[in-house]
Amino acid sequence: MAWFLSNLRYVAWTALAVGALLLIYFAMGVAGFGFGDPGFWEAVWRWSHVLVGIMWIGHLYYFNFTQIPNMPKIPDEQKPAVTKVIAPAALFWFRWGAMATLITGLALAGNQGYLLQALTFGATDDPSFAVPKHILIGIGMWLAIVMWFNVWFIIWPNQQKALNIDNKYPDLDAAAKAAAGKTAMLFSRTNTFLSVPMLVAMTGASTLF
């Protein structure tokens, strides 16, 4: 068993396969959904959305509650292990987790038939703003979109500068790197703040209405 658990690829791909088989068995074999039924795809998109959302928000919390607060405690000669190895790898899963979360979330809303209603906070309902679920899920979706934008267009570009990822900014001076790092940190902290009401809106819309 150790040989299996020691290989992350084995663990990850096998876990995905087991999860997919479990979903297919209960969706098709127990609940009776067909491959073309919206209910089957709701289960697929919801599972995928939660899975990649954990990847995204998990890394967001890792940066804000673990890496950033503890970096000052690390001796300078040891910091490159974090900034050159761990942080770039974490940023990869962080930003692509954000992208996958956005895509699967929009796909789930489209599958459920409330994508436009949610994005307009229920303005397109008849009468307008009469469906609390559409208002609440809309708040959650827009908070998530803002967070996704921050990741891809503010945090990631500034982290590339601050850490010189892929050697894109070899000539950037120390002051510019520090400024980029601070900007990335502030927007990452902003996303940490937004993540709590976002999750309340997302989970509340699915359970309260």
Sequence and secondary structure as in RCSB ss.txt:
>XXXX:A:sequence
MAWFLSNLRYVAWTALAVGALLLIYFAMGVAGFGFGDPGFWEAVWRWSHVLVGIMWIGHLYYFNFTQIPNMPKIP
DEQKPAVTKVIAPAALFWFRWGAMATLITGLALAGNQGYLLQALTFGATDDPSFAVPKHILIGIGMWLAIVMWFN
VWFIIWPNQQKALNIDNKYPDLDAAAKAAAGKTAMLFSRTNTFLSVPMLVAMTGASTLF
>XXXX:A:secstr
 HHHHT HHHHHHHHHHHHHHHHHIIIIIIS   TT HHHHHHHHHHHHHHHHHHHHHHHHHIIIIIHHHGGGS 
GGGHHHIIIIIHHHHHHHHHHHHHHHHHHHHHHHHHHT HHHHHTTTTTSSSTT  HHHHHHHHHHHHHHHHHHH
IIIIIHHHHHHHHTGGGS TT  HHHHHHHHHHHHHHHHHHHHHHHHHHHHHHHHHHT 
